[in-house]
Amino acid sequence: MAYVTLGQLKGYLGISEADDDGLLQQILDGAQKAIDKFCDRTFEAAADTTRYVDYDKRHVVDRTLYLDYDLAWVTSVVNGDGETIAASAYVTIPRHETPYYALKLKTGSAKAWTFQDDPEDAIAITGRWAYSLTVPDDVELACMRLAAWLYRQKDTSKGDTDRPILGGFGVVILPSQLPKDVVQLLQKYVREA
């Protein structure tokens, strides 16, 4: 899912012609990847995917299953014994905001995290693996600002270290540092180690 559309970026830049659409889309894609890498997370998922969690001491602590990635929506949970765990049998942590970082079996539930054959990839969770269901406004703005900055750099002679480079096969190679205003917008979203 795109954090910013080509039309939004063109409007922001005041561009109406289609001359640079290919380059603008490459820059948008590169800006989104740079933001995800900088923050060590994805901010929006367009569709459900399934990820697997090991049954081990790191992931299972009593009735709590800790996740390795941000989760914004749970569609289904299949325990390590192949049994589907109903949504009424667990709560998300945190309870009322995303991203979720764990699932906790309710005290009144007779369920327990388990595995049958192998503890590796024992528990399957299907859902939207992202920070939220829609990209936060300030992340969208950061993506717009970064993409616009990268696009404008093509016409400057500021120095090679600050300019995006169009590499082989049309791949945009991003500079090593993000603009300060973009970093300020993203800083609160950086995943803690």
N, CA, C and O atoms as a DFTB+ gen file, in Angstrom:
772 C
 N C O
     1  1       0.844      -1.178       0.000
     2  2       0.000       0.000       0.000
     3  2       0.887       1.238       0.000
     4  3       1.880       1.297       0.725
     5  1       0.536       2.204      -0.794
     6  2       1.330       3.430      -0.893
     7  2       0.934       4.416       0.209
     8  3      -0.251       4.652       0.443
     9  1       1.921       4.980       0.872
    10  2       1.658       5.979       1.893
    11  2       1.162       7.280       1.260
    12  3       0.344       7.998       1.835
    13  1       1.676       7.565       0.062
    14  2       1.309       8.763      -0.689
    15  2       1.114       8.346      -2.142
    16  3       1.910       7.571      -2.673
    17  1       0.077       8.843      -2.786
    18  2      -0.157       8.511      -4.193
    19  2       0.634       9.445      -5.099
    20  3       1.082      10.515      -4.687
    21  1       0.789       9.015      -6.321
    22  2       1.465       9.837      -7.325
    23  2       0.717      11.155      -7.501
    24  3       1.338      12.212      -7.611
    25  1      -0.607      11.098      -7.528
    26  2      -1.414      12.318      -7.668
    27  2      -1.203      13.281      -6.515
    28  3      -1.115      14.490      -6.727
    29  1      -1.122      12.762      -5.295
    30  2      -0.878      13.620      -4.136
    31  2       0.477      14.307      -4.249
    32  3       0.593      15.504      -3.990
    33  1       1.497      13.553      -4.635
    34  2       2.831      14.133      -4.755
    35  2       2.877      15.177      -5.853
    36  3       3.472      16.239      -5.674
    37  1       2.260      14.892      -6.980
    38  2       2.250      15.866      -8.077
    39  2       1.527      17.141      -7.652
    40  3       1.963      18.241      -7.991
    41  1       0.427      17.005      -6.913
    42  2      -0.273      18.180      -6.412
    43  2       0.594      18.979      -5.454
    44  3       0.618      20.209      -5.506
    45  1       1.307      18.278      -4.578
    46  2       2.192      18.932      -3.616
    47  2       3.309      19.696      -4.332
    48  3       3.681      20.797      -3.927
    49  1       3.834      19.096      -5.395
    50  2       4.918      19.716      -6.152
    51  2       4.416      20.741      -7.175
    52  3       5.214      21.491      -7.738
    53  1       3.115      20.779      -7.418
    54  2       2.566      21.693      -8.413
    55  2       2.860      21.249      -9.846
    56  3       3.050      22.080     -10.734
    57  1       2.895      19.945     -10.060
    58  2       3.188      19.389     -11.387
    59  2       1.895      18.844     -11.981
    60  3       1.190      18.063     -11.340
    61  1       1.587      19.255     -13.204
    62  2       0.373      18.742     -13.847
    63  2       0.689      17.814     -15.013
    64  3      -0.107      16.927     -15.321
    65  1       1.816      17.996     -15.659
    66  2       2.159      17.148     -16.809
    67  2       2.673      15.785     -16.341
    68  3       3.039      15.603     -15.180
    69  1       2.687      14.843     -17.270
    70  2       3.056      13.462     -16.943
    71  2       4.506      13.135     -17.294
    72  3       4.900      11.969     -17.262
    73  1       5.296      14.141     -17.627
    74  2       6.668      13.901     -18.092
    75  2       7.516      13.084     -17.121
    76  3       8.270      12.208     -17.544
    77  1       7.399      13.359     -15.840
    78  2       8.252      12.705     -14.844
    79  2       7.518      11.657     -14.009
    80  3       8.011      11.275     -12.948
    81  1       6.360      11.183     -14.456
    82  2       5.569      10.247     -13.650
    83  2       6.349       8.998     -13.250
    84  3       6.252       8.553     -12.106
    85  1       7.114       8.430     -14.167
    86  2       7.905       7.233     -13.856
    87  2       8.926       7.511     -12.769
    88  3       9.055       6.736     -11.821
    89  1       9.651       8.612     -12.899
    90  2      10.652       8.993     -11.908
    91  2       9.995       9.313     -10.570
    92  3      10.482       8.897      -9.519
    93  1       8.889      10.053     -10.610
    94  2       8.186      10.392      -9.366
    95  2       7.715       9.140      -8.632
    96  3       7.809       9.066      -7.407
    97  1       7.209       8.158      -9.375
    98  2       6.757       6.923      -8.725
    99  2       7.933       6.166      -8.117
   100  3       7.810       5.619      -7.021
   101  1       9.068       6.125      -8.808
   102  2      10.254       5.479      -8.250
   103  2      10.712       6.184      -6.987
   104  3      11.090       5.537      -6.010
   105  1      10.679       7.494      -7.005
   106  2      11.081       8.262      -5.827
   107  2      10.112       8.028      -4.676
   108  3      10.538       7.872      -3.532
   109  1       8.802       8.000      -4.969
   110  2       7.812       7.698      -3.918
   111  2       8.052       6.330      -3.300
   112  3       8.030       6.183      -2.078
   113  1       8.281       5.328      -4.146
   114  2       8.550       3.978      -3.646
   115  2       9.812       3.961      -2.780
   116  3       9.845       3.329      -1.724
   117  1      10.847       4.665      -3.243
   118  2      12.094       4.740      -2.480
   119  2      11.926       5.480      -1.166
   120  3      12.512       5.089      -0.156
   121  1      11.127       6.552      -1.165
   122  2      10.877       7.315       0.066
   123  2      10.149       6.447       1.085
   124  3      10.483       6.464       2.269
   125  1       9.161       5.692       0.631
   126  2       8.417       4.812       1.548
   127  2       9.332       3.743       2.135
   128  3       9.274       3.463       3.332
   129  1      10.172       3.149       1.300
   130  2      11.112       2.137       1.799
   131  2      12.099       2.737       2.790
   132  3      12.442       2.104       3.789
   133  1      12.560       3.965       2.516
   134  2      13.495       4.630       3.433
   135  2      12.840       4.891       4.787
   136  3      13.479       4.736       5.828
   137  1      11.574       5.284       4.775
   138  2      10.845       5.534       6.021
   139  2      10.673       4.232       6.802
   140  3      10.897       4.196       8.012
   141  1      10.277       3.169       6.110
   142  2      10.123       1.872       6.780
   143  2      11.450       1.407       7.384
   144  3      11.485       0.883       8.498
   145  1      12.523       1.602       6.648
   146  2      13.839       1.187       7.147
   147  2      14.270       2.051       8.331
   148  3      14.775       1.532       9.327
   149  1      14.078       3.346       8.230
   150  2      14.459       4.266       9.302
   151  2      13.713       3.925      10.592
   152  3      14.303       3.919      11.673
   153  1      12.415       3.642      10.473
   154  2      11.580       3.373      11.647
   155  2      11.571       1.899      12.046
   156  3      11.106       1.561      13.134
   157  1      12.072       1.029      11.192
   158  2      12.082      -0.418      11.406
   159  2      10.669      -0.958      11.583
   160  3      10.404      -1.769      12.470
   161  1       9.762      -0.492      10.719
   162  2       8.383      -0.995      10.741
   163  2       7.675      -0.593       9.447
   164  3       8.139       0.278       8.710
   165  1       6.552      -1.242       9.192
   166  2       5.669      -0.912       8.077
   167  2       4.449      -0.232       8.673
   168  3       3.963      -0.646       9.725
   169  1       3.949       0.804       8.016
   170  2       2.889       1.605       8.612
   171  2       1.479       1.259       8.149
   172  3       0.505       1.665       8.782
   173  1       1.360       0.525       7.072
   174  2       0.025       0.210       6.585
   175  2       0.083      -1.079       5.784
   176  3       1.015      -1.287       5.007
   177  1      -0.898      -1.938       5.966
   178  2      -0.985      -3.189       5.215
   179  2      -2.287      -3.198       4.422
   180  3      -3.350      -2.901       4.966
   181  1      -2.205      -3.533       3.155
   182  2      -3.387      -3.519       2.287
   183  2      -4.185      -4.809       2.376
   184  3      -5.368      -4.826       2.036
   185  1      -3.558      -5.888       2.827
   186  2      -4.242      -7.181       2.852
   187  2      -3.720      -8.027       4.005
   188  3      -2.661      -7.757       4.571
   189  1      -4.480      -9.045       4.331
   190  2      -4.057      -9.994       5.357
   191  2      -2.873     -10.815       4.877
   192  3      -2.782     -11.171       3.702
   193  1      -1.980     -11.107       5.787
   194  2      -0.919     -12.084       5.565
   195  2      -0.820     -12.937       6.829
   196  3      -1.297     -12.555       7.897
   197  1      -0.192     -14.094       6.677
   198  2      -0.011     -14.989       7.809
   199  2       1.456     -15.005       8.206
   200  3       2.340     -15.161       7.364
   201  1       1.699     -14.843       9.483
   202  2       3.051     -14.971      10.037
   203  2       2.996     -16.022      11.129
   204  3       1.949     -16.287      11.720
   205  1       4.149     -16.610      11.375
   206  2       4.235     -17.712      12.326
   207  2       5.113     -17.311      13.501
   208  3       6.121     -16.625      13.337
   209  1       4.713     -17.749      14.684
   210  2       5.427     -17.429      15.915
   211  2       5.898     -18.740      16.540
   212  3       5.142     -19.706      16.643
   213  1       7.161     -18.749      16.953
   214  2       7.716     -19.928      17.621
   215  2       7.121     -20.095      19.018
   216  3       6.802     -19.120      19.698
   217  1       6.982     -21.346      19.421
   218  2       6.624     -21.631      20.808
   219  2       7.947     -21.794      21.553
   220  3       8.542     -22.871      21.548
   221  1       8.404     -20.713      22.195
   222  2       9.650     -20.745      22.960
   223  2       9.559     -19.725      24.096
   224  3       8.570     -19.003      24.219
   225  1      10.604     -19.677      24.923
   226  2      10.600     -18.804      26.103
   227  2      10.542     -17.324      25.740
   228  3      10.059     -16.508      26.525
   229  1      11.024     -16.986      24.578
   230  2      11.020     -15.589      24.154
   231  2       9.627     -15.118      23.752
   232  3       9.260     -13.971      24.008
   233  1       8.859     -15.988      23.129
   234  2       7.546     -15.610      22.605
   235  2       6.380     -15.966      23.523
   236  3       5.378     -15.252      23.548
   237  1       6.497     -17.052      24.271
   238  2       5.401     -17.492      25.132
   239  2       5.823     -17.339      26.593
   240  3       6.746     -18.001      27.068
   241  1       5.116     -16.444      27.290
   242  2       5.352     -16.235      28.709
   243  2       3.986     -16.365      29.390
   244  3       3.133     -15.484      29.285
   245  1       3.806     -17.473      30.079
   246  2       2.523     -17.802      30.706
   247  2       1.417     -17.807      29.642
   248  3       1.435     -18.636      28.733
   249  1       0.467     -16.892      29.756
   250  2      -0.671     -16.862      28.835
   251  2      -0.495     -15.828      27.722
   252  3      -1.413     -15.585      26.939
   253  1       0.705     -15.217      27.657
   254  2       0.952     -14.149      26.687
   255  2       1.860     -14.631      25.565
   256  3       2.887     -15.268      25.802
   257  1       1.456     -14.312      24.334
   258  2       2.236     -14.623      23.137
   259  2       2.782     -13.316      22.585
   260  3       2.020     -12.476      22.107
   261  1       4.106     -13.137      22.649
   262  2       4.752     -11.911      22.161
   263  2       5.070     -12.049      20.678
   264  3       5.509     -13.103      20.217
   265  1       4.842     -10.968      19.943
   266  2       5.014     -10.951      18.491
   267  2       6.314     -10.249      18.118
   268  3       6.790      -9.378      18.846
   269  1       6.883     -10.632      16.981
   270  2       8.110     -10.011      16.491
   271  2       7.844      -8.768      15.644
   272  3       8.751      -7.964      15.428
   273  1       6.620      -8.605      15.167
   274  2       6.272      -7.518      14.257
   275  2       5.026      -6.808      14.754
   276  3       4.262      -7.359      15.547
   277  1       4.823      -5.579      14.283
   278  2       3.605      -4.844      14.587
   279  2       2.414      -5.549      13.962
   280  3       2.500      -6.062      12.846
   281  1       1.302      -5.572      14.684
   282  2       0.067      -6.168      14.190
   283  2      -1.063      -5.167      14.410
   284  3      -1.275      -4.705      15.531
   285  1      -1.791      -4.831      13.339
   286  2      -2.855      -3.838      13.437
   287  2      -4.247      -4.457      13.417
   288  3      -5.216      -3.800      13.799
   289  1      -4.363      -5.696      12.984
   290  2      -5.673      -6.348      12.892
   291  2      -5.459      -7.851      12.935
   292  3      -4.597      -8.382      12.235
   293  1      -6.243      -8.535      13.758
   294  2      -6.163      -9.988      13.840
   295  2      -7.380     -10.577      13.128
   296  3      -8.521     -10.261      13.467
   297  1      -7.130     -11.422      12.155
   298  2      -8.207     -12.107      11.450
   299  2      -8.415     -13.502      12.041
   300  3      -9.544     -13.927      12.290
   301  1      -7.295     -14.208      12.260
   302  2      -7.407     -15.536      12.875
   303  2      -6.109     -15.912      13.574
   304  3      -5.023     -15.448      13.225
   305  1      -6.267     -16.775      14.577
   306  2      -5.124     -17.313      15.313
   307  2      -5.299     -18.823      15.344
   308  3      -6.323     -19.330      15.801
   309  1      -4.281     -19.541      14.849
   310  2      -4.303     -21.001      14.880
   311  2      -3.164     -21.448      15.792
   312  3      -1.992     -21.210      15.503
   313  1      -3.522     -22.093      16.888
   314  2      -2.562     -22.543      17.880
   315  2      -1.664     -23.635      17.287
   316  3      -1.945     -24.158      16.208
   317  1      -0.610     -23.966      17.983
   318  2       0.350     -24.957      17.513
   319  2      -0.184     -26.368      17.404
   320  3       0.466     -27.228      16.810
   321  1      -1.362     -26.625      17.970
   322  2      -1.988     -27.946      17.843
   323  2      -2.991     -27.983      16.693
   324  3      -3.690     -28.979      16.508
   325  1      -3.065     -26.874      15.903
   326  2      -3.966     -26.816      14.762
   327  2      -5.355     -26.299      15.086
   328  3      -6.182     -26.154      14.185
   329  1      -5.629     -26.016      16.355
   330  2      -6.943     -25.539      16.758
   331  2      -7.017     -24.016      16.633
   332  3      -6.116     -23.311      17.086
   333  1      -8.081     -23.513      16.023
   334  2      -8.301     -22.076      15.913
   335  2      -8.725     -21.530      17.271
   336  3      -9.596     -22.090      17.937
   337  1      -8.099     -20.438      17.666
   338  2      -8.441     -19.793      18.923
   339  2      -9.397     -18.648      18.607
   340  3      -9.047     -17.726      17.870
   341  1     -10.583     -18.708      19.158
   342  2     -11.603     -17.691      18.908
   343  2     -11.167     -16.344      19.479
   344  3     -10.454     -16.282      20.480
   345  1     -11.604     -15.273      18.832
   346  2     -11.274     -13.922      19.296
   347  2     -11.774     -13.674      20.710
   348  3     -11.213     -12.842      21.423
   349  1     -12.805     -14.370      21.123
   350  2     -13.341     -14.197      22.473
   351  2     -12.449     -14.833      23.545
   352  3     -12.687     -14.646      24.739
   353  1     -11.417     -15.589      23.123
   354  2     -10.539     -16.272      24.073
   355  2      -9.257     -15.501      24.378
   356  3      -8.481     -15.916      25.239
   357  1      -9.023     -14.381      23.684
   358  2      -7.792     -13.616      23.911
   359  2      -8.070     -12.121      23.819
   360  3      -9.114     -11.694      23.326
   361  1      -7.119     -11.344      24.302
   362  2      -7.139      -9.888      24.148
   363  2      -5.816      -9.477      23.522
   364  3      -4.813     -10.181      23.632
   365  1      -5.832      -8.323      22.862
   366  2      -4.607      -7.778      22.290
   367  2      -3.910      -6.918      23.329
   368  3      -4.541      -6.370      24.233
   369  1      -2.610      -6.812      23.183
   370  2      -1.829      -5.903      24.026
   371  2      -1.067      -4.973      23.089
   372  3      -0.268      -5.429      22.270
   373  1      -1.316      -3.662      23.208
   374  2      -2.270      -3.005      24.083
   375  2      -3.713      -3.306      23.655
   376  3      -3.956      -3.798      22.553
   377  1      -4.637      -3.009      24.523
   378  2      -6.024      -3.399      24.305
   379  2      -6.740      -2.563      23.256
   380  3      -7.478      -3.116      22.440
   381  1      -6.545      -1.243      23.252
   382  2      -7.412      -0.380      22.447
   383  2      -6.669       0.515      21.464
   384  3      -7.215       1.524      21.017
   385  1      -5.457       0.171      21.128
   386  2      -4.718       0.942      20.127
   387  2      -3.719       0.030      19.441
   388  3      -3.312      -0.994      19.989
   389  1      -3.337       0.407      18.256
   390  2      -2.328      -0.347      17.525
   391  2      -1.018       0.434      17.586
   392  3      -1.014       1.641      17.828
   393  1       0.075      -0.257      17.368
   394  2       0.190      -1.659      16.978
   395  2       0.125      -2.592      18.185
   396  3       0.533      -2.236      19.291
   397  1      -0.395      -3.783      17.947
   398  2      -0.388      -4.816      18.974
   399  2       0.987      -5.463      18.974
   400  3       1.576      -5.686      17.916
   401  1       1.492      -5.761      20.150
   402  2       2.772      -6.458      20.239
   403  2       2.634      -7.829      20.902
   404  3       3.605      -8.581      20.989
   405  1       1.417      -8.152      21.373
   406  2       1.208      -9.450      22.010
   407  2      -0.275      -9.799      22.017
   408  3      -1.139      -8.934      21.879
   409  1      -0.545     -11.090      22.181
   410  2      -1.888     -11.603      22.391
   411  2      -1.878     -12.335      23.725
   412  3      -0.985     -13.137      23.996
   413  1      -2.883     -12.050      24.560
   414  2      -2.940     -12.687      25.874
   415  2      -4.233     -13.484      25.987
   416  3      -5.326     -12.956      25.786
   417  1      -4.089     -14.749      26.308
   418  2      -5.266     -15.590      26.520
   419  2      -5.988     -15.119      27.777
   420  3      -5.361     -14.854      28.803
   421  1      -7.306     -15.017      27.688
   422  2      -8.086     -14.554      28.827
   423  2      -7.986     -15.548      29.985
   424  3      -7.866     -16.755      29.775
   425  1      -8.037     -15.032      31.181
   426  2      -7.934     -15.846      32.382
   427  2      -9.026     -16.908      32.429
   428  3      -8.774     -18.034      32.858
   429  1     -10.217     -16.570      31.999
   430  2     -11.332     -17.504      32.025
   431  2     -11.342     -18.511      30.892
   432  3     -12.196     -19.397      30.854
   433  1     -10.391     -18.380      29.959
   434  2     -10.330     -19.300      28.826
   435  2      -9.587     -20.577      29.214
   436  3      -8.605     -20.530      29.955
   437  1     -10.051     -21.694      28.718
   438  2      -9.381     -22.976      28.980
   439  2      -8.224     -23.204      28.015
   440  3      -7.557     -24.237      28.089
   441  1      -7.975     -22.262      27.115
   442  2      -6.917     -22.387      26.108
   443  2      -5.545     -22.143      26.720
   444  3      -5.406     -21.465      27.738
   445  1      -4.536     -22.715      26.071
   446  2      -3.138     -22.466      26.429
   447  2      -2.333     -22.502      25.136
   448  3      -2.653     -23.272      24.231
   449  1      -1.289     -21.677      25.039
   450  2      -0.419     -21.728      23.870
   451  2       0.290     -23.070      23.881
   452  3       0.740     -23.536      24.928
   453  1       0.387     -23.686      22.719
   454  2       0.977     -25.023      22.652
   455  2       1.533     -25.286      21.266
   456  3       1.412     -24.458      20.364
   457  1       2.146     -26.455      21.109
   458  2       2.566     -26.913      19.785
   459  2       2.425     -28.422      19.758
   460  3       2.368     -29.076      20.800
   461  1       2.370     -28.972      18.538
   462  2       2.164     -30.409      18.422
   463  2       3.440     -31.132      18.013
   464  3       3.890     -32.030      18.724
   465  1       4.025     -30.763      16.893
   466  2       5.213     -31.467      16.393
   467  2       6.499     -30.681      16.634
   468  3       7.425     -31.167      17.284
   469  1       6.543     -29.473      16.107
   470  2       7.744     -28.645      16.210
   471  2       7.398     -27.297      16.829
   472  3       6.370     -26.711      16.489
   473  1       8.233     -26.797      17.726
   474  2       7.951     -25.487      18.315
   475  2       8.220     -24.324      17.352
   476  3       7.690     -23.229      17.541
   477  1       9.044     -24.558      16.321
   478  2       9.338     -23.502      15.353
   479  2       8.102     -23.253      14.484
   480  3       7.478     -24.187      13.981
   481  1       7.769     -21.974      14.321
   482  2       6.616     -21.574      13.504
   483  2       5.349     -22.317      13.920
   484  3       4.552     -22.702      13.065
   485  1       5.160     -22.518      15.195
   486  2       4.051     -23.332      15.686
   487  2       2.701     -22.632      15.605
   488  3       1.696     -23.264      15.281
   489  1       2.668     -21.332      15.897
   490  2       1.401     -20.610      16.011
   491  2       1.252     -19.673      14.817
   492  3       2.129     -18.848      14.561
   493  1       0.140     -19.797      14.085
   494  2      -0.104     -19.002      12.875
   495  2      -1.081     -17.872      13.182
   496  3      -2.174     -18.101      13.702
   497  1      -0.669     -16.652      12.852
   498  2      -1.546     -15.495      13.033
   499  2      -1.744     -14.840      11.676
   500  3      -0.787     -14.451      11.007
   501  1      -3.003     -14.728      11.288
   502  2      -3.355     -14.064      10.043
   503  2      -3.973     -12.722      10.386
   504  3      -4.834     -12.627      11.261
   505  1      -3.531     -11.694       9.696
   506  2      -4.052     -10.357       9.951
   507  2      -3.294      -9.321       9.176
   508  3      -2.582      -9.633       8.221
   509  1      -3.451      -8.084       9.591
   510  2      -2.754      -6.953       8.959
   511  2      -1.510      -6.649       9.781
   512  3      -1.581      -6.055      10.857
   513  1      -0.376      -7.069       9.249
   514  2       0.903      -6.906       9.944
   515  2       1.471      -5.540       9.587
   516  3       2.207      -5.398       8.611
   517  1       1.126      -4.545      10.380
   518  2       1.572      -3.175      10.165
   519  2       1.317      -2.367      11.431
   520  3       0.705      -2.856      12.380
   521  1       1.784      -1.150      11.433
   522  2       1.608      -0.251      12.567
   523  2       0.136       0.069      12.795
   524  3      -0.326       0.121      13.935
   525  1      -0.602       0.283      11.700
   526  2      -2.019       0.607      11.804
   527  2      -2.728       0.240      10.501
   528  3      -2.083      -0.120       9.516
   529  1      -4.043       0.333      10.499
   530  2      -4.804       0.018       9.291
   531  2      -4.663       1.107       8.238
   532  3      -4.761       0.829       7.043
   533  1      -4.436       2.332       8.665
   534  2      -4.169       3.443       7.743
   535  2      -2.918       4.164       8.213
   536  3      -2.655       4.262       9.412
   537  1      -2.160       4.659       7.268
   538  2      -0.901       5.318       7.608
   539  2      -1.195       6.577       8.436
   540  3      -2.082       7.352       8.080
   541  1      -0.461       6.788       9.533
   542  2      -0.653       7.999      10.336
   543  2      -0.382       9.261       9.495
   544  3       0.456       9.251       8.594
   545  1      -1.099      10.329       9.804
   546  2      -0.989      11.569       9.027
   547  2       0.440      12.105       8.975
   548  3       0.890      12.551       7.919
   549  1       1.161      12.069      10.098
   550  2       2.510      12.624      10.083
   551  2       3.490      11.738       9.315
   552  3       4.491      12.240       8.804
   553  1       3.230      10.451       9.223
   554  2       4.066       9.577       8.390
   555  2       3.772       9.848       6.919
   556  3       4.683       9.854       6.091
   557  1       2.508      10.071       6.598
   558  2       2.141      10.448       5.220
   559  2       2.838      11.752       4.834
   560  3       3.397      11.865       3.743
   561  1       2.802      12.737       5.738
   562  2       3.469      14.009       5.473
   563  2       4.976      13.810       5.312
   564  3       5.587      14.406       4.425
   565  1       5.575      12.984       6.158
   566  2       7.016      12.721       6.050
   567  2       7.345      12.081       4.707
   568  3       8.360      12.418       4.096
   569  1       6.505      11.168       4.241
   570  2       6.732      10.530       2.943
   571  2       6.621      11.556       1.817
   572  3       7.432      11.557       0.892
   573  1       5.617      12.425       1.897
   574  2       5.438      13.476       0.899
   575  2       6.643      14.413       0.881
   576  3       7.182      14.731      -0.179
   577  1       7.060      14.851       2.078
   578  2       8.205      15.777       2.180
   579  2       9.489      15.127       1.657
   580  3      10.256      15.756       0.929
   581  1       9.717      13.864       2.034
   582  2      10.927      13.183       1.584
   583  2      10.917      12.995       0.071
   584  3      11.928      13.242      -0.587
   585  1       9.807      12.568      -0.483
   586  2       9.726      12.364      -1.930
   587  2       9.916      13.682      -2.677
   588  3      10.618      13.725      -3.687
   589  1       9.300      14.748      -2.192
   590  2       9.464      16.059      -2.830
   591  2      10.915      16.515      -2.742
   592  3      11.467      17.042      -3.708
   593  1      11.526      16.310      -1.583
   594  2      12.934      16.692      -1.399
   595  2      13.832      15.914      -2.370
   596  3      14.722      16.480      -3.004
   597  1      13.581      14.619      -2.470
   598  2      14.374      13.792      -3.376
   599  2      14.187      14.233      -4.825
   600  3      15.152      14.288      -5.587
   601  1      12.969      14.543      -5.200
   602  2      12.697      14.975      -6.579
   603  2      13.412      16.294      -6.880
   604  3      14.003      16.456      -7.948
   605  1      13.354      17.217      -5.950
   606  2      13.995      18.526      -6.175
   607  2      15.516      18.424      -6.222
   608  3      16.174      19.274      -6.822
   609  1      16.078      17.396      -5.600
   610  2      17.531      17.238      -5.578
   611  2      18.106      16.950      -6.955
   612  3      19.292      17.182      -7.188
   613  1      17.294      16.455      -7.862
   614  2      17.803      16.114      -9.203
   615  2      18.291      17.348      -9.960
   616  3      19.106      17.234     -10.876
   617  1      17.795      18.524      -9.578
   618  2      18.149      19.758     -10.273
   619  2      19.158      20.603      -9.523
   620  3      19.443      21.727      -9.936
   621  1      19.710      20.088      -8.423
   622  2      20.675      20.879      -7.657
   623  2      22.080      20.395      -7.942
   624  3      22.292      19.318      -8.501
   625  1      23.013      21.202      -7.552
   626  2      24.425      20.800      -7.651
   627  2      25.032      20.828      -6.260
   628  3      26.198      21.182      -6.089
   629  1      24.244      20.458      -5.276
   630  2      24.639      20.536      -3.865
   631  2      25.749      19.550      -3.504
   632  3      26.463      19.765      -2.525
   633  1      25.900      18.515      -4.246
   634  2      26.909      17.516      -3.919
   635  2      26.305      16.124      -3.992
   636  3      25.138      15.920      -3.661
   637  1      27.105      15.186      -4.425
   638  2      26.615      13.834      -4.673
   639  2      26.069      13.135      -3.439
   640  3      25.202      12.271      -3.574
   641  1      26.536      13.470      -2.245
   642  2      26.100      12.739      -1.059
   643  2      24.660      13.058      -0.675
   644  3      24.019      12.259       0.007
   645  1      24.136      14.212      -1.101
   646  2      22.774      14.587      -0.751
   647  2      21.766      14.294      -1.855
   648  3      20.564      14.464      -1.653
   649  1      22.232      13.863      -2.999
   650  2      21.340      13.708      -4.142
   651  2      20.973      12.253      -4.373
   652  3      21.809      11.363      -4.214
   653  1      19.713      12.010      -4.752
   654  2      19.360      10.652      -5.160
   655  2      20.035      10.336      -6.485
   656  3      20.238      11.226      -7.311
   657  1      20.374       9.105      -6.684
   658  2      21.039       8.677      -7.908
   659  2      20.132       7.676      -8.595
   660  3      19.607       6.762      -7.961
   661  1      19.951       7.852      -9.887
   662  2      19.173       6.889     -10.648
   663  2      20.149       5.833     -11.143
   664  3      20.934       6.072     -12.061
   665  1      20.086       4.643     -10.509
   666  2      20.999       3.559     -10.833
   667  2      20.492       2.712     -11.982
   668  3      19.525       3.069     -12.654
   669  1      21.152       1.589     -12.201
   670  2      20.758       0.665     -13.251
   671  2      19.345       0.153     -13.078
   672  3      18.869       0.027     -11.950
   673  1      18.674      -0.142     -14.159
   674  2      17.301      -0.651     -14.170
   675  2      16.313       0.330     -13.546
   676  3      15.243      -0.080     -13.097
   677  1      16.656       1.631     -13.510
   678  2      15.739       2.636     -13.004
   679  2      15.574       2.655     -11.502
   680  3      14.605       3.232     -11.009
   681  1      16.485       2.042     -10.747
   682  2      16.398       2.002      -9.289
   683  2      16.951       3.305      -8.717
   684  3      18.045       3.735      -9.080
   685  1      16.185       3.930      -7.820
   686  2      16.633       5.153      -7.167
   687  2      17.431       4.777      -5.927
   688  3      16.940       4.067      -5.051
   689  1      18.676       5.265      -5.864
   690  2      19.528       5.033      -4.698
   691  2      19.427       6.279      -3.833
   692  3      19.731       7.383      -4.284
   693  1      18.997       6.098      -2.584
   694  2      18.736       7.227      -1.702
   695  2      20.000       7.698      -0.996
   696  3      20.923       6.912      -0.781
   697  1      20.046       8.986      -0.634
   698  2      21.181       9.489       0.136
   699  2      21.215       8.846       1.519
   700  3      20.229       8.262       1.970
   701  1      22.360       8.962       2.183
   702  2      22.552       8.276       3.458
   703  2      21.796       8.924       4.613
   704  3      21.553       8.264       5.623
   705  1      21.418      10.193       4.497
   706  2      20.719      10.864       5.590
   707  2      19.402      11.443       5.094
   708  3      19.290      11.917       3.964
   709  1      18.406      11.388       5.978
   710  2      17.108      11.974       5.669
   711  2      17.117      13.444       6.080
   712  3      17.861      13.821       6.985
   713  1      16.306      14.280       5.434
   714  2      16.215      15.691       5.854
   715  2      15.742      15.789       7.306
   716  3      14.989      14.938       7.779
   717  1      16.187      16.824       8.002
   718  2      15.903      16.978       9.435
   719  2      14.408      17.047       9.738
   720  3      13.962      16.479      10.735
   721  1      13.626      17.727       8.905
   722  2      12.197      17.832       9.193
   723  2      11.508      16.476       9.060
   724  3      10.556      16.194       9.789
   725  1      11.973      15.641       8.147
   726  2      11.425      14.299       7.989
   727  2      11.778      13.452       9.214
   728  3      10.931      12.724       9.734
   729  1      13.015      13.547       9.669
   730  2      13.447      12.816      10.861
   731  2      12.610      13.233      12.068
   732  3      12.212      12.383      12.864
   733  1      12.337      14.528      12.214
   734  2      11.534      15.007      13.343
   735  2      10.119      14.427      13.296
   736  3       9.565      14.069      14.336
   737  1       9.539      14.332      12.116
   738  2       8.207      13.760      11.983
   739  2       8.188      12.265      12.331
   740  3       7.202      11.763      12.871
   741  1       9.266      11.569      12.024
   742  2       9.302      10.109      12.169
   743  2       9.859       9.631      13.502
   744  3       9.633       8.482      13.880
   745  1      10.569      10.468      14.210
   746  2      11.319      10.039      15.392
   747  2      10.459       9.245      16.388
   748  3      10.923       8.246      16.937
   749  1       9.236       9.670      16.621
   750  2       8.392       8.981      17.622
   751  2       7.929       7.610      17.159
   752  3       7.396       6.838      17.955
   753  1       8.124       7.293      15.875
   754  2       7.690       6.000      15.346
   755  2       8.817       4.975      15.256
   756  3       8.576       3.819      14.907
   757  1      10.038       5.387      15.567
   758  2      11.169       4.460      15.459
   759  2      10.986       3.331      16.474
   760  3      10.801       3.573      17.667
   761  1      11.041       2.109      15.984
   762  2      10.880       0.941      16.859
   763  2      12.042       0.865      17.828
   764  3      13.206       0.991      17.449
   765  1      11.698       0.655      19.085
   766  2      12.723       0.501      20.119
   767  2      13.300      -0.895      20.056
   768  3      12.586      -1.864      19.797
   769  1      14.585      -0.991      20.290
   770  2      15.266      -2.298      20.226
   771  2      14.914      -3.183      21.386
   772  3      15.404      -4.309      21.474
